[in-house]
Amino acid sequence: MPVFTVSVFCILFSVIHYLVFLQLTTQLYQRIAAAKQFIDENYDEPIDLEQISRKAFLSRFHFHRIFTQVYKKTPKQYLTKVRLDAAKELLAKEGLSITEVCNLIGFGSLGSFSTLFSKQSGYSPQYYRNIAWLKKRLVKEQPRRFVPHCFIEQFKVEGDLKAE
């Protein structure tokens, strides 16, 4: 009988240890996610690792290590990605100069923005803008060209796409 009691105690201890570990992990993940949300909401400001790690209540080094494990990007890489994604949306809109886009997304230098944008997307900001505007114009002029062929076949849409 004592062996059974020891086994149950060991199993119970393992379950409790697992639950405590899981709770800490969940709490830590929530803190990392809160820091990620801070980046998402403040990408247009000049933020640094110290500010972001404070949102997670962690040291810079511990935060950097855990953020990278969770999101497979360093905080700086993630911040840059968020900024460049926002730049792509702004470049597709009419009425904003490239310098204004650069300033709106939190870059301090037009040259560094253009270089990084070109490196990440494969296009200069101006070329990307021209492509986006051309695509918008084509969607307005020839909307059926942007409808997937499988949709046309499935719903028996009339007309020839090449004719448009």
N, C-alpha and C positions, 0 to 999 in steps of 0.2 A: 504494500500500500504506500509506503513512503516514496518509492520510485515513481509511482503514478503522480503523486503530489508534486514532486520535483519536476517532472515532465510538464505538467500543466502549468506550474509556476514559470518554467522557462518559456513555454509557448506564450503565456500571458505577458511576460516581460518583453518578449520579442514583438508582440502586437503593439503594446504600449509604446515601445521604443520606435517602431515604424510610424505610428500615428503622430508622435511628437516630431519626428523627423519630417514627415509629410507636411505638418502644419508649418514648420519653419520654412520648408521649401516653398510652400504656397505663399507665405508671407513675404519671403524674399522675392519671389517672382512678381508679386503685386507691387513691390517697391521698385523693381526694375521696370515694370510696365508703366508705372507712374512717371518715371524719369523719361521713358520713351514718349509718353504723351506730352510731357513738357517740351521735348524737342519738336514734336509735331505741331504744337501750338505756338512755339516761339522761334521757329527756324529763321524768321526774318530779323531777329535781334542778334547782336554779337554775343553769343553764349559760348561758354567754354566747359571743359570737363569738370572743373570744380563746381560750377553752378549746377550742372546736370547731376553729378554724384550727390550733391546735397539734397536733391529732391528724393533720392533713394535712401538717404540717411546712411550712406556708406562712404568709406574712404575712396579717393579717386582710383587707386590701384585695384582695390577689391571690386569696385563698381565696373571698371573697365574690363576686368577679367570675366565677371559674370555676364555683363551685357553682351560681350563678344560670344560667350558660350550659348546664350539664349537666342540671339538674333543673327549669329554667323557673320556679323559685321562689327567693326569697332564703332564706338559712339561717333567718332569723327566721320567715318565712312557713311554711317547712317544719316547723320546731319547733312552731309554733302549730297547724298541721294535724295533726301527730302527737298533740299533747296533746288536741285537740278530738275526734279519732277515738277516743282512749282514753276520753274523758269520755262519749261516746255509748255505748260498751260498758258502762261502769260505771253509767251512769244506767239502763240497761235491767235491771240486776240489782237484786234486792230487798235491803234491809237497809242501804244506804248513804245517808246524807243528802247533800244537794247540797254542803254545806260540806265533808264528807269527800271527796267526789269532787273538788272544787276543790283540796283539799290533796294528794290522791293523785296528781294529774296535774302538779303543780308550779306551780300558780298561787298567788300570795301573797295575792290579794285576791278575795273572793267577788264583789264588785261588778264588777271588771274581767272576771272569768271569765264572769259572767252576761251582761254587755254584749257581750263578744266572741262567746260561744256563740250568743246571739240574732242577732247580725249575720251570723255565718257560716251558721247552720242555718235561720234564719227562725223559730225557736221559742225560747221561754225554756227553761232546763233543766228546770223542773218540767213544762211542757207536753210537752216531748220525752219525759220519763219516763212521763207518763200515756199518751201514744200508744204507747210501747214496751210498757208493761204491758198495755194493751188488746189490742194485736196478739198478744202471747203468749197471753192468755186466749182470744182467738178461734181461734188455731191449735190450742189444746187442745180447745176445745168443737166447732169445726167445721173439722177439718183438711183436708177435701176442698175447701174454698173456696180454699185456697192452692196447690192442684195446678193447673198450667197446663192450659188447655183442650186444647191440642195433644197433651199427654200422654194425657189422657182419651180423645181421639178415636183416637189411634194404637194404644193398647192396649185399646180397647173396655172401659173401666172402666164398670161397671154403676152405675146410680143417677143421680138428678138433683141437680146442685149446688145449685139454687135451693131444693130441698125441705129441705135441711139447715139 
